[in-house]
């Protein structure tokens, strides 16, 4: 491969990487959930309160009034979000009561973007109910 072909392949690769990364990064005022951390490795007993941690990334520090959850499709069950930590490891924690015979937990948040309530993407975690 000659020098010109080599440079073209580098520029093409850089353009592709830029296009992919722009799809991954959040836009202005946007919030994107990354994952949900469930205690006890997801082995939750029904009707017991657990604290779950929601990790996210956001442009700026958007207000997050509510987090909503589905237990194996049942819900949403929404809780108020009070203490949000912003920065490179942005997260918040909320208390939840595990549901009987649930095998998955899904979460989305409502957040304020440009003065309007927006809904985030959904993250999920596997739950193994115990009795």
Secondary structure as GFF3:
##gff-version 3
##sequence-region A 1 131
A	DSSP	alpha_helix	3	24	.	.	.	ID=ss1
A	DSSP	beta_strand	31	37	.	.	.	ID=ss2
A	DSSP	three_ten_helix	40	42	.	.	.	ID=ss3
A	DSSP	beta_strand	43	45	.	.	.	ID=ss4
A	DSSP	beta_strand	49	58	.	.	.	ID=ss5
A	DSSP	beta_strand	66	71	.	.	.	ID=ss6
A	DSSP	beta_strand	74	80	.	.	.	ID=ss7
A	DSSP	beta_strand	84	85	.	.	.	ID=ss8
A	DSSP	beta_strand	91	97	.	.	.	ID=ss9
A	DSSP	beta_strand	104	113	.	.	.	ID=ss10
A	DSSP	beta_strand	116	119	.	.	.	ID=ss11
A	DSSP	beta_strand	123	126	.	.	.	ID=ss12
A	DSSP	beta_strand	128	130	.	.	.	ID=ss13
###
